[in-house]
Amino acid sequence: MGFLARIGASFRRTGSFFGDVMSELKKVRWPNRKELTTYTLVVIITVVLLAVFFFVVDLGISRLIDLILGK
């Protein structure tokens, strides 16, 4: 197989790939505005709660180390 033939085959495979991607995207059920807002709020609340949790754990470990080291 020559160089130009390999390049042509590569372009055909790439075009086929993007065609398949577009076909799959048409099958996706996209969320409506209410669902998207709900999911976004769930993610934001979860991130905030985890940040507070890890802040408290970090603070507790820092205080415990300070007590152990006598600072």
All heavy atoms as TSV, in Angstrom:
chain	resi	resn	atom	element	x	y	z
A	1	MET	N	N	0.856	-1.175	0.000
A	1	MET	CA	C	0.000	0.000	0.000
A	1	MET	C	C	0.901	1.237	0.000
A	1	MET	O	O	1.778	1.384	0.835
A	1	MET	CB	C	-0.902	-0.029	1.241
A	1	MET	CG	C	-1.888	1.098	1.298
A	1	MET	SD	S	-2.812	1.072	2.836
A	1	MET	CE	C	-4.429	0.748	2.261
A	2	GLY	N	N	0.666	2.125	-0.918
A	2	GLY	CA	C	1.492	3.311	-1.054
A	2	GLY	C	C	1.167	4.370	-0.019
A	2	GLY	O	O	0.162	4.308	0.707
A	3	PHE	N	N	2.036	5.340	0.045
A	3	PHE	CA	C	1.897	6.424	1.018
A	3	PHE	C	C	0.590	7.183	0.836
A	3	PHE	O	O	-0.141	7.425	1.798
A	3	PHE	CB	C	3.099	7.364	0.887
A	3	PHE	CG	C	3.032	8.559	1.784
A	3	PHE	CD1	C	3.212	8.415	3.155
A	3	PHE	CD2	C	2.783	9.822	1.278
A	3	PHE	CE1	C	3.148	9.515	3.990
A	3	PHE	CE2	C	2.712	10.917	2.105
A	3	PHE	CZ	C	2.898	10.771	3.467
A	4	LEU	N	N	0.279	7.558	-0.400
A	4	LEU	CA	C	-0.947	8.317	-0.660
A	4	LEU	C	C	-2.193	7.485	-0.355
A	4	LEU	O	O	-3.205	8.015	0.121
A	4	LEU	CB	C	-0.967	8.829	-2.101
A	4	LEU	CG	C	0.076	9.903	-2.428
A	4	LEU	CD1	C	0.006	10.280	-3.904
A	4	LEU	CD2	C	-0.120	11.118	-1.556
A	5	ALA	N	N	-2.121	6.198	-0.616
A	5	ALA	CA	C	-3.264	5.316	-0.329
A	5	ALA	C	C	-3.499	5.238	1.180
A	5	ALA	O	O	-4.644	5.233	1.649
A	5	ALA	CB	C	-3.017	3.926	-0.900
A	6	ARG	N	N	-2.409	5.174	1.938
A	6	ARG	CA	C	-2.551	5.135	3.401
A	6	ARG	C	C	-3.134	6.439	3.930
A	6	ARG	O	O	-3.959	6.435	4.850
A	6	ARG	CB	C	-1.208	4.858	4.067
A	6	ARG	CG	C	-0.792	3.391	3.938
A	6	ARG	CD	C	0.453	3.135	4.708
A	6	ARG	NE	N	1.525	3.847	3.971
A	6	ARG	CZ	C	2.795	3.825	4.288
A	6	ARG	NH1	N	3.200	3.180	5.348
A	6	ARG	NH2	N	3.684	4.463	3.571
A	7	ILE	N	N	-2.721	7.563	3.376
A	7	ILE	CA	C	-3.264	8.860	3.796
A	7	ILE	C	C	-4.757	8.930	3.465
A	7	ILE	O	O	-5.578	9.356	4.279
A	7	ILE	CB	C	-2.494	10.026	3.139
A	7	ILE	CG1	C	-1.103	10.125	3.747
A	7	ILE	CG2	C	-3.240	11.340	3.327
A	7	ILE	CD1	C	-0.232	11.194	3.130
A	8	GLY	N	N	-5.121	8.475	2.264
A	8	GLY	CA	C	-6.530	8.474	1.876
A	8	GLY	C	C	-7.358	7.587	2.787
A	8	GLY	O	O	-8.470	7.956	3.198
A	9	ALA	N	N	-6.826	6.408	3.141
A	9	ALA	CA	C	-7.540	5.495	4.040
A	9	ALA	C	C	-7.689	6.127	5.416
A	9	ALA	O	O	-8.733	5.983	6.079
A	9	ALA	CB	C	-6.801	4.163	4.135
A	10	SER	N	N	-6.660	6.852	5.842
A	10	SER	CA	C	-6.716	7.517	7.147
A	10	SER	C	C	-7.814	8.578	7.165
A	10	SER	O	O	-8.574	8.679	8.138
A	10	SER	CB	C	-5.361	8.151	7.461
A	10	SER	OG	O	-5.426	8.886	8.662
A	11	PHE	N	N	-7.917	9.366	6.089
A	11	PHE	CA	C	-8.972	10.379	6.013
A	11	PHE	C	C	-10.358	9.742	5.984
A	11	PHE	O	O	-11.302	10.242	6.586
A	11	PHE	CB	C	-8.779	11.283	4.782
A	11	PHE	CG	C	-7.778	12.384	5.009
A	11	PHE	CD1	C	-6.612	12.434	4.263
A	11	PHE	CD2	C	-8.002	13.366	5.961
A	11	PHE	CE1	C	-5.694	13.442	4.469
A	11	PHE	CE2	C	-7.098	14.384	6.172
A	11	PHE	CZ	C	-5.929	14.417	5.424
A	12	ARG	N	N	-10.494	8.617	5.283
A	12	ARG	CA	C	-11.794	7.936	5.226
A	12	ARG	C	C	-12.181	7.416	6.608
A	12	ARG	O	O	-13.331	7.526	7.027
A	12	ARG	CB	C	-11.752	6.791	4.216
A	12	ARG	CG	C	-11.892	7.259	2.785
A	12	ARG	CD	C	-12.093	6.097	1.834
A	12	ARG	NE	N	-10.932	5.205	1.761
A	12	ARG	CZ	C	-9.841	5.426	1.021
A	12	ARG	NH1	N	-9.759	6.521	0.290
A	12	ARG	NH2	N	-8.856	4.572	1.014
A	13	ARG	N	N	-11.205	6.845	7.331
A	13	ARG	CA	C	-11.495	6.349	8.689
A	13	ARG	C	C	-11.880	7.497	9.617
A	13	ARG	O	O	-12.791	7.372	10.429
A	13	ARG	CB	C	-10.292	5.593	9.256
A	13	ARG	CG	C	-10.117	4.200	8.699
A	13	ARG	CD	C	-9.140	3.375	9.516
A	13	ARG	NE	N	-7.869	4.042	9.743
A	13	ARG	CZ	C	-6.792	3.917	8.983
A	13	ARG	NH1	N	-6.820	3.143	7.920
A	13	ARG	NH2	N	-5.672	4.557	9.271
A	14	THR	N	N	-11.190	8.623	9.483
A	14	THR	CA	C	-11.501	9.788	10.310
A	14	THR	C	C	-12.904	10.300	9.994
A	14	THR	O	O	-13.688	10.587	10.905
A	14	THR	CB	C	-10.464	10.906	10.087
A	14	THR	OG1	O	-9.171	10.404	10.391
A	14	THR	CG2	C	-10.746	12.104	10.957
A	15	GLY	N	N	-13.240	10.389	8.717
A	15	GLY	CA	C	-14.585	10.822	8.326
A	15	GLY	C	C	-15.643	9.863	8.828
A	15	GLY	O	O	-16.710	10.277	9.299
A	16	SER	N	N	-15.358	8.567	8.752
A	16	SER	CA	C	-16.295	7.553	9.250
A	16	SER	C	C	-16.481	7.691	10.763
A	16	SER	O	O	-17.599	7.576	11.275
A	16	SER	CB	C	-15.776	6.164	8.915
A	16	SER	OG	O	-16.588	5.171	9.476
A	17	PHE	N	N	-15.375	7.951	11.465
A	17	PHE	CA	C	-15.443	8.121	12.923
A	17	PHE	C	C	-16.364	9.280	13.279
A	17	PHE	O	O	-17.254	9.140	14.120
A	17	PHE	CB	C	-14.041	8.362	13.487
A	17	PHE	CG	C	-14.045	8.786	14.925
A	17	PHE	CD1	C	-14.282	7.871	15.936
A	17	PHE	CD2	C	-13.836	10.117	15.263
A	17	PHE	CE1	C	-14.291	8.271	17.262
A	17	PHE	CE2	C	-13.850	10.524	16.580
A	17	PHE	CZ	C	-14.082	9.592	17.590
A	18	PHE	N	N	-16.179	10.437	12.634
A	18	PHE	CA	C	-17.007	11.594	12.960
A	18	PHE	C	C	-18.463	11.382	12.549
A	18	PHE	O	O	-19.388	11.858	13.208
A	18	PHE	CB	C	-16.435	12.876	12.353
A	18	PHE	CG	C	-15.252	13.397	13.114
A	18	PHE	CD1	C	-13.991	13.402	12.547
A	18	PHE	CD2	C	-15.400	13.867	14.406
A	18	PHE	CE1	C	-12.898	13.868	13.256
A	18	PHE	CE2	C	-14.318	14.337	15.124
A	18	PHE	CZ	C	-13.067	14.333	14.545
A	19	GLY	N	N	-18.684	10.635	11.479
A	19	GLY	CA	C	-20.046	10.283	11.103
A	19	GLY	C	C	-20.709	9.423	12.169
A	19	GLY	O	O	-21.887	9.624	12.511
A	20	ASP	N	N	-19.946	8.459	12.710
A	20	ASP	CA	C	-20.468	7.616	13.791
A	20	ASP	C	C	-20.742	8.435	15.049
A	20	ASP	O	O	-21.720	8.199	15.759
A	20	ASP	CB	C	-19.482	6.484	14.113
A	20	ASP	CG	C	-19.364	5.468	12.984
A	20	ASP	OD1	O	-20.254	5.448	12.112
A	20	ASP	OD2	O	-18.377	4.700	12.994
A	21	VAL	N	N	-19.868	9.393	15.341
A	21	VAL	CA	C	-20.066	10.256	16.513
A	21	VAL	C	C	-21.371	11.038	16.374
A	21	VAL	O	O	-22.177	11.096	17.310
A	21	VAL	CB	C	-18.871	11.222	16.702
A	21	VAL	CG1	C	-19.200	12.314	17.702
A	21	VAL	CG2	C	-17.638	10.463	17.136
A	22	MET	N	N	-21.601	11.612	15.219
A	22	MET	CA	C	-22.827	12.384	15.010
A	22	MET	C	C	-24.058	11.482	15.122
A	22	MET	O	O	-25.080	11.879	15.690
A	22	MET	CB	C	-22.797	13.068	13.638
A	22	MET	CG	C	-21.755	14.166	13.532
A	22	MET	SD	S	-21.901	15.427	14.802
A	22	MET	CE	C	-23.451	16.170	14.331
A	23	SER	N	N	-23.947	10.263	14.618
A	23	SER	CA	C	-25.058	9.315	14.702
A	23	SER	C	C	-25.372	8.987	16.161
A	23	SER	O	O	-26.547	8.919	16.556
A	23	SER	CB	C	-24.695	8.044	13.936
A	23	SER	OG	O	-25.654	7.048	14.133
A	24	GLU	N	N	-24.344	8.777	16.968
A	24	GLU	CA	C	-24.552	8.459	18.383
A	24	GLU	C	C	-25.110	9.664	19.145
A	24	GLU	O	O	-25.935	9.507	20.046
A	24	GLU	CB	C	-23.250	7.991	19.039
A	24	GLU	CG	C	-22.791	6.625	18.590
A	24	GLU	CD	C	-23.768	5.520	18.946
A	24	GLU	OE1	O	-24.325	5.532	20.057
A	24	GLU	OE2	O	-23.988	4.650	18.092
A	25	LEU	N	N	-24.653	10.875	18.807
A	25	LEU	CA	C	-25.151	12.069	19.488
A	25	LEU	C	C	-26.640	12.289	19.236
A	25	LEU	O	O	-27.343	12.847	20.075
A	25	LEU	CB	C	-24.359	13.305	19.068
A	25	LEU	CG	C	-22.987	13.456	19.711
A	25	LEU	CD1	C	-22.246	14.647	19.115
A	25	LEU	CD2	C	-23.105	13.610	21.213
A	26	LYS	N	N	-27.131	11.840	18.084
A	26	LYS	CA	C	-28.560	11.966	17.790
A	26	LYS	C	C	-29.398	11.040	18.667
A	26	LYS	O	O	-30.580	11.273	18.866
A	26	LYS	CB	C	-28.820	11.680	16.319
A	26	LYS	CG	C	-28.293	12.771	15.419
A	26	LYS	CD	C	-28.502	12.436	13.965
A	26	LYS	CE	C	-27.871	13.523	13.092
A	26	LYS	NZ	N	-27.906	13.165	11.682
A	27	LYS	N	N	-28.777	9.987	19.214
A	27	LYS	CA	C	-29.489	9.031	20.063
A	27	LYS	C	C	-29.544	9.472	21.530
A	27	LYS	O	O	-30.290	8.914	22.316
A	27	LYS	CB	C	-28.809	7.662	20.013
A	27	LYS	CG	C	-28.798	7.029	18.646
A	27	LYS	CD	C	-28.024	5.728	18.694
A	27	LYS	CE	C	-27.833	5.149	17.319
A	27	LYS	NZ	N	-26.997	3.927	17.359
A	28	VAL	N	N	-28.747	10.465	21.878
A	28	VAL	CA	C	-28.654	10.907	23.265
A	28	VAL	C	C	-29.928	11.625	23.681
A	28	VAL	O	O	-30.477	12.431	22.931
A	28	VAL	CB	C	-27.440	11.846	23.456
A	28	VAL	CG1	C	-27.429	12.466	24.843
A	28	VAL	CG2	C	-26.151	11.100	23.196
A	29	ARG	N	N	-30.395	11.335	24.883
A	29	ARG	CA	C	-31.540	12.054	25.449
A	29	ARG	C	C	-30.967	13.167	26.321
A	29	ARG	O	O	-30.431	12.915	27.394
A	29	ARG	CB	C	-32.408	11.123	26.296
A	29	ARG	CG	C	-33.657	11.817	26.801
A	29	ARG	CD	C	-34.180	11.127	28.059
A	29	ARG	NE	N	-35.137	11.943	28.754
A	29	ARG	CZ	C	-34.834	12.880	29.639
A	29	ARG	NH1	N	-33.592	13.151	29.914
A	29	ARG	NH2	N	-35.779	13.559	30.246
A	30	TRP	N	N	-31.068	14.393	25.847
A	30	TRP	CA	C	-30.501	15.524	26.549
A	30	TRP	C	C	-31.459	15.976	27.650
A	30	TRP	O	O	-32.671	15.945	27.471
A	30	TRP	CB	C	-30.238	16.674	25.575
A	30	TRP	CG	C	-29.253	16.289	24.519
A	30	TRP	CD1	C	-29.532	15.896	23.253
A	30	TRP	CD2	C	-27.837	16.206	24.662
A	30	TRP	NE1	N	-28.370	15.594	22.584
A	30	TRP	CE2	C	-27.322	15.771	23.420
A	30	TRP	CE3	C	-26.953	16.456	25.707
A	30	TRP	CZ2	C	-25.957	15.585	23.210
A	30	TRP	CZ3	C	-25.605	16.274	25.490
A	30	TRP	CH2	C	-25.119	15.843	24.262
A	31	PRO	N	N	-30.933	16.403	28.809
A	31	PRO	CA	C	-31.818	16.855	29.896
A	31	PRO	C	C	-32.489	18.183	29.550
A	31	PRO	O	O	-31.917	19.015	28.848
A	31	PRO	CB	C	-30.867	17.033	31.083
A	31	PRO	CG	C	-29.525	17.236	30.482
A	31	PRO	CD	C	-29.522	16.472	29.184
A	32	ASN	N	N	-33.709	18.353	30.087
A	32	ASN	CA	C	-34.378	19.640	29.883
A	32	ASN	C	C	-33.853	20.640	30.914
A	32	ASN	O	O	-33.014	20.313	31.757
A	32	ASN	CB	C	-35.908	19.485	29.954
A	32	ASN	CG	C	-36.359	18.925	31.280
A	32	ASN	OD1	O	-35.750	19.182	32.312
A	32	ASN	ND2	N	-37.444	18.166	31.263
A	33	ARG	N	N	-34.346	21.865	30.881
A	33	ARG	CA	C	-33.820	22.914	31.748
A	33	ARG	C	C	-33.996	22.580	33.231
A	33	ARG	O	O	-33.085	22.776	34.037
A	33	ARG	CB	C	-34.484	24.247	31.427
A	33	ARG	CG	C	-33.934	25.401	32.257
A	33	ARG	CD	C	-34.516	26.718	31.864
A	33	ARG	NE	N	-34.102	27.177	30.568
A	33	ARG	CZ	C	-32.965	27.840	30.334
A	33	ARG	NH1	N	-32.151	28.099	31.315
A	33	ARG	NH2	N	-32.673	28.244	29.117
A	34	LYS	N	N	-35.168	22.036	33.600
A	34	LYS	CA	C	-35.422	21.722	35.003
A	34	LYS	C	C	-34.470	20.628	35.501
A	34	LYS	O	O	-33.900	20.732	36.591
A	34	LYS	CB	C	-36.873	21.280	35.182
A	34	LYS	CG	C	-37.229	21.001	36.611
A	34	LYS	CD	C	-38.672	20.582	36.765
A	34	LYS	CE	C	-38.943	20.264	38.227
A	34	LYS	NZ	N	-40.238	19.655	38.428
A	35	GLU	N	N	-34.291	19.586	34.701
A	35	GLU	CA	C	-33.379	18.513	35.083
A	35	GLU	C	C	-31.946	19.032	35.204
A	35	GLU	O	O	-31.230	18.699	36.157
A	35	GLU	CB	C	-33.428	17.385	34.058
A	35	GLU	CG	C	-34.712	16.601	34.053
A	35	GLU	CD	C	-34.798	15.640	32.898
A	35	GLU	OE1	O	-34.218	15.909	31.822
A	35	GLU	OE2	O	-35.475	14.614	33.061
A	36	LEU	N	N	-31.540	19.845	34.251
A	36	LEU	CA	C	-30.183	20.382	34.263
A	36	LEU	C	C	-29.947	21.245	35.498
A	36	LEU	O	O	-28.900	21.148	36.144
A	36	LEU	CB	C	-29.940	21.192	32.991
A	36	LEU	CG	C	-28.520	21.680	32.763
A	36	LEU	CD1	C	-27.566	20.510	32.645
A	36	LEU	CD2	C	-28.470	22.534	31.514
A	37	THR	N	N	-30.936	22.072	35.857
A	37	THR	CA	C	-30.825	22.904	37.056
A	37	THR	C	C	-30.731	22.030	38.307
A	37	THR	O	O	-29.890	22.271	39.180
A	37	THR	CB	C	-32.035	23.847	37.164
A	37	THR	OG1	O	-32.117	24.624	35.967
A	37	THR	CG2	C	-31.919	24.768	38.356
A	38	THR	N	N	-31.558	20.999	38.366
A	38	THR	CA	C	-31.537	20.098	39.520
A	38	THR	C	C	-30.189	19.399	39.640
A	38	THR	O	O	-29.592	19.349	40.721
A	38	THR	CB	C	-32.663	19.050	39.398
A	38	THR	OG1	O	-33.910	19.718	39.297
A	38	THR	CG2	C	-32.679	18.123	40.591
A	39	TYR	N	N	-29.697	18.854	38.537
A	39	TYR	CA	C	-28.413	18.149	38.562
A	39	TYR	C	C	-27.274	19.091	38.944
A	39	TYR	O	O	-26.371	18.721	39.699
A	39	TYR	CB	C	-28.110	17.519	37.205
A	39	TYR	CG	C	-29.127	16.496	36.739
A	39	TYR	CD1	C	-29.295	16.219	35.392
A	39	TYR	CD2	C	-29.921	15.803	37.636
A	39	TYR	CE1	C	-30.217	15.292	34.952
A	39	TYR	CE2	C	-30.846	14.876	37.209
A	39	TYR	CZ	C	-30.991	14.616	35.863
A	39	TYR	OH	O	-31.898	13.696	35.435
A	40	THR	N	N	-27.319	20.314	38.437
A	40	THR	CA	C	-26.281	21.286	38.751
A	40	THR	C	C	-26.293	21.628	40.236
A	40	THR	O	O	-25.233	21.691	40.878
A	40	THR	CB	C	-26.465	22.561	37.907
A	40	THR	OG1	O	-26.440	22.206	36.529
A	40	THR	CG2	C	-25.383	23.580	38.202
A	41	LEU	N	N	-27.478	21.831	40.797
A	41	LEU	CA	C	-27.576	22.124	42.230
A	41	LEU	C	C	-27.081	20.956	43.074
A	41	LEU	O	O	-26.401	21.157	44.090
A	41	LEU	CB	C	-29.018	22.472	42.606
A	41	LEU	CG	C	-29.485	23.860	42.182
A	41	LEU	CD1	C	-30.974	24.035	42.476
A	41	LEU	CD2	C	-28.684	24.933	42.886
A	42	VAL	N	N	-27.406	19.739	42.673
A	42	VAL	CA	C	-26.930	18.562	43.410
A	42	VAL	C	C	-25.403	18.523	43.402
A	42	VAL	O	O	-24.779	18.274	44.438
A	42	VAL	CB	C	-27.521	17.268	42.805
A	42	VAL	CG1	C	-26.801	16.041	43.340
A	42	VAL	CG2	C	-29.007	17.170	43.090
A	43	VAL	N	N	-24.802	18.794	42.268
A	43	VAL	CA	C	-23.344	18.775	42.181
A	43	VAL	C	C	-22.736	19.886	43.042
A	43	VAL	O	O	-21.778	19.650	43.793
A	43	VAL	CB	C	-22.879	18.913	40.708
A	43	VAL	CG1	C	-21.393	19.187	40.621
A	43	VAL	CG2	C	-23.247	17.664	39.929
A	44	ILE	N	N	-23.284	21.090	42.969
A	44	ILE	CA	C	-22.744	22.214	43.753
A	44	ILE	C	C	-22.872	21.933	45.246
A	44	ILE	O	O	-21.918	22.139	46.012
A	44	ILE	CB	C	-23.439	23.531	43.356
A	44	ILE	CG1	C	-23.012	23.936	41.947
A	44	ILE	CG2	C	-23.130	24.641	44.353
A	44	ILE	CD1	C	-23.779	25.102	41.364
A	45	ILE	N	N	-24.036	21.453	45.689
A	45	ILE	CA	C	-24.239	21.152	47.111
A	45	ILE	C	C	-23.289	20.046	47.565
A	45	ILE	O	O	-22.686	20.137	48.641
A	45	ILE	CB	C	-25.713	20.791	47.381
A	45	ILE	CG1	C	-26.581	22.032	47.216
A	45	ILE	CG2	C	-25.892	20.180	48.760
A	45	ILE	CD1	C	-28.073	21.760	47.194
A	46	THR	N	N	-23.120	19.017	46.751
A	46	THR	CA	C	-22.209	17.924	47.100
A	46	THR	C	C	-20.779	18.427	47.231
A	46	THR	O	O	-20.073	18.073	48.189
A	46	THR	CB	C	-22.286	16.814	46.037
A	46	THR	OG1	O	-23.630	16.347	45.934
A	46	THR	CG2	C	-21.383	15.653	46.380
A	47	VAL	N	N	-20.342	19.258	46.302
A	47	VAL	CA	C	-18.978	19.796	46.354
A	47	VAL	C	C	-18.787	20.652	47.600
A	47	VAL	O	O	-17.763	20.546	48.286
A	47	VAL	CB	C	-18.658	20.584	45.068
A	47	VAL	CG1	C	-17.386	21.396	45.220
A	47	VAL	CG2	C	-18.558	19.644	43.885
A	48	VAL	N	N	-19.763	21.491	47.923
A	48	VAL	CA	C	-19.652	22.349	49.112
A	48	VAL	C	C	-19.601	21.491	50.379
A	48	VAL	O	O	-18.765	21.733	51.266
A	48	VAL	CB	C	-20.821	23.370	49.162
A	48	VAL	CG1	C	-20.899	24.056	50.511
A	48	VAL	CG2	C	-20.669	24.391	48.044
A	49	LEU	N	N	-20.478	20.496	50.478
A	49	LEU	CA	C	-20.480	19.630	51.662
A	49	LEU	C	C	-19.168	18.865	51.805
A	49	LEU	O	O	-18.629	18.756	52.918
A	49	LEU	CB	C	-21.661	18.659	51.619
A	49	LEU	CG	C	-23.041	19.279	51.822
A	49	LEU	CD1	C	-24.125	18.228	51.639
A	49	LEU	CD2	C	-23.147	19.931	53.184
A	50	LEU	N	N	-18.646	18.367	50.710
A	50	LEU	CA	C	-17.361	17.665	50.783
A	50	LEU	C	C	-16.223	18.616	51.147
A	50	LEU	O	O	-15.325	18.239	51.909
A	50	LEU	CB	C	-17.066	16.966	49.462
A	50	LEU	CG	C	-17.854	15.685	49.216
A	50	LEU	CD1	C	-17.634	15.169	47.808
A	50	LEU	CD2	C	-17.467	14.624	50.222
A	51	ALA	N	N	-16.258	19.837	50.632
A	51	ALA	CA	C	-15.220	20.818	50.976
A	51	ALA	C	C	-15.263	21.133	52.461
A	51	ALA	O	O	-14.215	21.187	53.124
A	51	ALA	CB	C	-15.397	22.084	50.150
A	52	VAL	N	N	-16.468	21.327	53.015
A	52	VAL	CA	C	-16.601	21.601	54.454
A	52	VAL	C	C	-16.122	20.401	55.262
A	52	VAL	O	O	-15.388	20.546	56.256
A	52	VAL	CB	C	-18.062	21.972	54.801
A	52	VAL	CG1	C	-18.280	21.991	56.308
A	52	VAL	CG2	C	-18.427	23.311	54.181
A	53	PHE	N	N	-16.514	19.197	54.848
A	53	PHE	CA	C	-16.094	17.984	55.549
A	53	PHE	C	C	-14.569	17.880	55.588
A	53	PHE	O	O	-13.975	17.662	56.649
A	53	PHE	CB	C	-16.696	16.746	54.872
A	53	PHE	CG	C	-16.128	15.454	55.383
A	53	PHE	CD1	C	-16.521	14.958	56.614
A	53	PHE	CD2	C	-15.202	14.746	54.636
A	53	PHE	CE1	C	-16.000	13.763	57.082
A	53	PHE	CE2	C	-14.672	13.556	55.100
A	53	PHE	CZ	C	-15.071	13.067	56.328
A	54	PHE	N	N	-13.913	18.031	54.429
A	54	PHE	CA	C	-12.462	17.912	54.401
A	54	PHE	C	C	-11.778	19.057	55.134
A	54	PHE	O	O	-10.713	18.864	55.735
A	54	PHE	CB	C	-11.952	17.805	52.957
A	54	PHE	CG	C	-12.183	16.440	52.373
A	54	PHE	CD1	C	-13.020	16.278	51.292
A	54	PHE	CD2	C	-11.582	15.323	52.914
A	54	PHE	CE1	C	-13.249	15.031	50.753
A	54	PHE	CE2	C	-11.789	14.059	52.391
A	54	PHE	CZ	C	-12.636	13.910	51.311
A	55	PHE	N	N	-12.379	20.241	55.159
A	55	PHE	CA	C	-11.836	21.350	55.937
A	55	PHE	C	C	-11.850	21.003	57.424
A	55	PHE	O	O	-10.862	21.207	58.128
A	55	PHE	CB	C	-12.632	22.628	55.674
A	55	PHE	CG	C	-12.228	23.766	56.560
A	55	PHE	CD1	C	-11.065	24.469	56.315
A	55	PHE	CD2	C	-13.010	24.129	57.645
A	55	PHE	CE1	C	-10.682	25.519	57.139
A	55	PHE	CE2	C	-12.643	25.173	58.472
A	55	PHE	CZ	C	-11.465	25.873	58.219
A	56	VAL	N	N	-12.974	20.462	57.900
A	56	VAL	CA	C	-13.098	20.100	59.313
A	56	VAL	C	C	-12.125	18.984	59.667
A	56	VAL	O	O	-11.454	19.033	60.705
A	56	VAL	CB	C	-14.559	19.709	59.642
A	56	VAL	CG1	C	-14.668	19.084	61.026
A	56	VAL	CG2	C	-15.469	20.919	59.518
A	57	VAL	N	N	-12.021	17.970	58.809
A	57	VAL	CA	C	-11.077	16.874	59.058
A	57	VAL	C	C	-9.648	17.400	59.079
A	57	VAL	O	O	-8.860	17.058	59.972
A	57	VAL	CB	C	-11.246	15.761	58.000
A	57	VAL	CG1	C	-10.106	14.755	58.080
A	57	VAL	CG2	C	-12.584	15.061	58.176
A	58	ASP	N	N	-9.289	18.242	58.136
A	58	ASP	CA	C	-7.950	18.815	58.086
A	58	ASP	C	C	-7.667	19.660	59.324
A	58	ASP	O	O	-6.584	19.570	59.909
A	58	ASP	CB	C	-7.797	19.657	56.817
A	58	ASP	CG	C	-6.405	20.228	56.673
A	58	ASP	OD1	O	-5.439	19.440	56.707
A	58	ASP	OD2	O	-6.285	21.459	56.513
A	59	LEU	N	N	-8.641	20.462	59.729
A	59	LEU	CA	C	-8.484	21.279	60.928
A	59	LEU	C	C	-8.293	20.406	62.160
A	59	LEU	O	O	-7.425	20.672	63.001
A	59	LEU	CB	C	-9.704	22.189	61.095
A	59	LEU	CG	C	-9.634	23.253	62.176
A	59	LEU	CD1	C	-8.500	24.228	61.879
A	59	LEU	CD2	C	-10.959	23.978	62.264
A	60	GLY	N	N	-9.093	19.344	62.253
A	60	GLY	CA	C	-8.970	18.431	63.391
A	60	GLY	C	C	-7.618	17.747	63.438
A	60	GLY	O	O	-7.000	17.640	64.504
A	61	ILE	N	N	-7.140	17.286	62.304
A	61	ILE	CA	C	-5.829	16.629	62.259
A	61	ILE	C	C	-4.728	17.628	62.601
A	61	ILE	O	O	-3.786	17.298	63.335
A	61	ILE	CB	C	-5.594	15.979	60.878
A	61	ILE	CG1	C	-6.540	14.786	60.701
A	61	ILE	CG2	C	-4.148	15.532	60.719
A	61	ILE	CD1	C	-6.528	14.189	59.307
A	62	SER	N	N	-4.846	18.856	62.116
A	62	SER	CA	C	-3.844	19.889	62.428
A	62	SER	C	C	-3.802	20.167	63.927
A	62	SER	O	O	-2.718	20.260	64.520
A	62	SER	CB	C	-4.156	21.178	61.678
A	62	SER	OG	O	-4.069	20.981	60.300
A	63	ARG	N	N	-4.983	20.302	64.533
A	63	ARG	CA	C	-5.026	20.555	65.986
A	63	ARG	C	C	-4.458	19.369	66.759
A	63	ARG	O	O	-3.746	19.542	67.756
A	63	ARG	CB	C	-6.462	20.813	66.435
A	63	ARG	CG	C	-7.081	22.058	65.842
A	63	ARG	CD	C	-6.708	23.290	66.661
A	63	ARG	NE	N	-7.098	24.509	65.985
A	63	ARG	CZ	C	-8.197	25.186	66.240
A	63	ARG	NH1	N	-9.035	24.769	67.150
A	63	ARG	NH2	N	-8.457	26.296	65.573
A	64	LEU	N	N	-4.756	18.152	66.307
A	64	LEU	CA	C	-4.240	16.956	66.977
A	64	LEU	C	C	-2.724	16.897	66.885
A	64	LEU	O	O	-2.044	16.606	67.884
A	64	LEU	CB	C	-4.864	15.705	66.340
A	64	LEU	CG	C	-4.518	14.369	66.970
A	64	LEU	CD1	C	-5.007	14.325	68.408
A	64	LEU	CD2	C	-5.140	13.245	66.157
A	65	ILE	N	N	-2.187	17.218	65.734
A	65	ILE	CA	C	-0.722	17.226	65.586
A	65	ILE	C	C	-0.103	18.317	66.452
A	65	ILE	O	O	0.945	18.116	67.076
A	65	ILE	CB	C	-0.348	17.398	64.107
A	65	ILE	CG1	C	-0.689	16.106	63.344
A	65	ILE	CG2	C	1.140	17.724	63.942
A	65	ILE	CD1	C	-0.489	16.185	61.854
A	66	ASP	N	N	-0.754	19.478	66.519
A	66	ASP	CA	C	-0.266	20.553	67.388
A	66	ASP	C	C	-0.249	20.110	68.847
A	66	ASP	O	O	0.694	20.429	69.590
A	66	ASP	CB	C	-1.111	21.822	67.224
A	66	ASP	CG	C	-0.845	22.546	65.921
A	66	ASP	OD1	O	0.190	22.238	65.270
A	66	ASP	OD2	O	-1.657	23.399	65.537
A	67	LEU	N	N	-1.289	19.400	69.281
A	67	LEU	CA	C	-1.328	18.907	70.664
A	67	LEU	C	C	-0.212	17.889	70.915
A	67	LEU	O	O	0.420	17.901	71.973
A	67	LEU	CB	C	-2.688	18.274	70.957
A	67	LEU	CG	C	-3.841	19.224	71.218
A	67	LEU	CD1	C	-5.147	18.420	71.338
A	67	LEU	CD2	C	-3.601	20.008	72.491
A	68	ILE	N	N	0.010	17.003	69.966
A	68	ILE	CA	C	1.031	15.968	70.127
A	68	ILE	C	C	2.427	16.603	70.172
A	68	ILE	O	O	3.252	16.219	70.998
A	68	ILE	CB	C	0.927	14.935	68.998
A	68	ILE	CG1	C	-0.345	14.113	69.144
A	68	ILE	CG2	C	2.154	14.013	68.976
A	68	ILE	CD1	C	-0.640	13.206	67.975
A	69	LEU	N	N	2.653	17.590	69.331
A	69	LEU	CA	C	3.983	18.210	69.263
A	69	LEU	C	C	4.154	19.320	70.305
A	69	LEU	O	O	5.243	19.843	70.458
A	69	LEU	CB	C	4.234	18.768	67.860
A	69	LEU	CG	C	4.299	17.731	66.741
A	69	LEU	CD1	C	4.494	18.409	65.394
A	69	LEU	CD2	C	5.409	16.725	66.992
A	70	GLY	N	N	3.084	19.669	70.999
A	70	GLY	CA	C	3.163	20.677	72.061
A	70	GLY	C	C	3.321	22.090	71.548
A	70	GLY	O	O	3.969	22.904	72.200
A	71	LYS	N	N	2.731	22.430	70.446
A	71	LYS	CA	C	2.849	23.788	69.911
A	71	LYS	C	C	1.723	24.655	70.398
A	71	LYS	O	O	0.647	24.340	70.633
A	71	LYS	CB	C	2.854	23.774	68.385
A	71	LYS	CG	C	4.111	23.184	67.827
A	71	LYS	CD	C	4.113	23.323	66.321
A	71	LYS	CE	C	5.407	22.782	65.753
A	71	LYS	NZ	N	5.473	22.905	64.351
